[in-house]
């Protein structure tokens, strides 16, 4: 499944951050590690939907993994799936 509409979840400050780095919304692989960490923090702090706020650590983990996948950095630590 390919996520074609991440911009639906992006707060304007997240869009501005990615626009400033000239990074497309659907491919974060060009971001440096520091920029990805900044983007993750910005994304978590500015969740668009009120239903995605304060719902626990599991949703934050899902968002974290979603950003890792969009940046083509597969999560390999603390997961139940073995990556070869």
C-alpha positions in Angstrom: 0.0 0.0 0.0 1.4 3.4 -1.0 0.6 6.5 1.1 -0.1 9.2 -1.5 -1.7 11.7 0.9 0.4 12.4 3.9 -0.3 16.1 3.5 -3.8 15.4 4.9 -2.1 14.8 8.3 0.4 17.6 8.1 0.0 20.7 10.2 0.9 24.0 8.3 4.1 24.3 10.4 5.2 20.8 9.2 4.5 21.7 5.6 6.5 24.9 6.1 9.4 22.9 7.5 9.5 20.5 4.6 9.0 23.3 2.1 12.0 25.2 3.6 14.1 22.1 3.0 12.7 21.6 -0.5 11.5 18.1 0.5 8.4 16.5 -1.1 5.8 15.3 1.4 5.7 11.7 0.0 9.5 11.1 0.1 11.4 12.2 3.2 14.5 10.2 2.2 16.5 13.3 1.3 16.4 14.7 4.8 19.4 14.4 7.1 19.1 12.5 10.3 18.9 15.7 12.4 16.2 17.1 10.1 14.1 13.9 10.5 14.3 14.1 14.2 13.2 17.7 14.1 10.4 16.8 11.8 9.2 13.9 14.0 9.1 16.2 17.0 7.3 18.9 15.1 4.8 16.4 13.7 4.1 14.9 17.1 3.6 18.3 18.7 1.3 19.6 15.9 -1.1 16.7 15.2 -3.9 17.9 13.0 -6.8 15.8 14.3 -8.0 16.1 17.9 -8.6 12.4 17.8 -4.9 11.7 17.3 -3.8 13.7 20.4 -3.3 12.2 23.8 -4.3 8.7 22.8 -1.2 7.0 24.1 2.2 5.8 23.2 1.0 3.3 20.6 -0.2 6.1 18.3 3.1 8.0 18.7 5.0 4.8 17.8 2.8 4.4 14.7 3.6 8.0 13.6 7.2 7.4 14.3 7.3 4.3 12.1 5.3 6.0 9.4 7.8 8.8 9.2 10.7 6.2 9.2 9.0 4.5 6.2 8.5 7.7 4.3 12.2 8.6 4.9 13.1 5.0 3.7 14.7 4.2 7.1 13.1 0.9 8.2 12.6 0.6 11.9 14.8 -2.3 13.2 15.0 -1.7 17.0 12.3 -2.7 19.4 10.1 -4.3 16.7 8.7 -7.8 16.5 9.7 -8.3 12.8 13.1 -9.5 11.8 14.6 -7.5 9.0 17.2 -9.3 6.8 
